[in-house]
Amino acid sequence: MTALQSLLADPATAGVWNLVPARSSVRFRNKTLWGLVPVNGEFTDVSGDGQITAKGAVFGRVDVRAASVKTGIKKRDEHLCSPDFFDADAHPEISVVVTDVTPTGEGTADLRTELTVRGITRPVPLSATIEHAGDGTVRISTQTTVDRTAFGVSGNMAGMMPTTTTLIADLVFAKG
């Protein structure tokens, strides 16, 4: 039995786990100017929780305020919040809902998730590393590439941006 399987089977871990925003990050990577210039950004307002059932099933949710996007350039951040991209006024939340976790190895798991951006929900399977830290928290780290146009994020002046964006999440949860 792996450490992750032991964690999920331990009755003491059953219950609600709350996201620790100060120790968590949700970031993205993209390129602009026809792939020549990297753009890195993060969302600074993230919340969420998860639950481990007595039988070891896991489900949860992470919510991101679209208007909290930060790239280091205010004008670009404002454009990302516009209807060209996230349309943050009409769709203030980006969410990831986890419906299943399957351990795949020592400290790794496949997560069945649904990502919602601009009111469009699509399944996004994730591979993650999961660490039960000595302070009682659980850290989940994952990275994936999505086609942003599948979620209605279509801003692309003069064809300067590829349609794919890399999403990186490093999330810490503490038992509530």
Secondary structure, 3 states (H helix, E strand, C coil): CCHHHHHHHCHHHCEEEEECHHHCEEEEEEEECCCCEEEEEEECCEEEEEEECCCCCEEEEEEEEHHHEECCCHHHHHHHHCCCCCCCCCCCEEEEEEEEEEEEECCEEEEEEEEEECCEEEECCEEEEEEECCCCCEEEEEEEEEEHHHHCCCCCHHHCCCCEEEEEEEEEEEEC
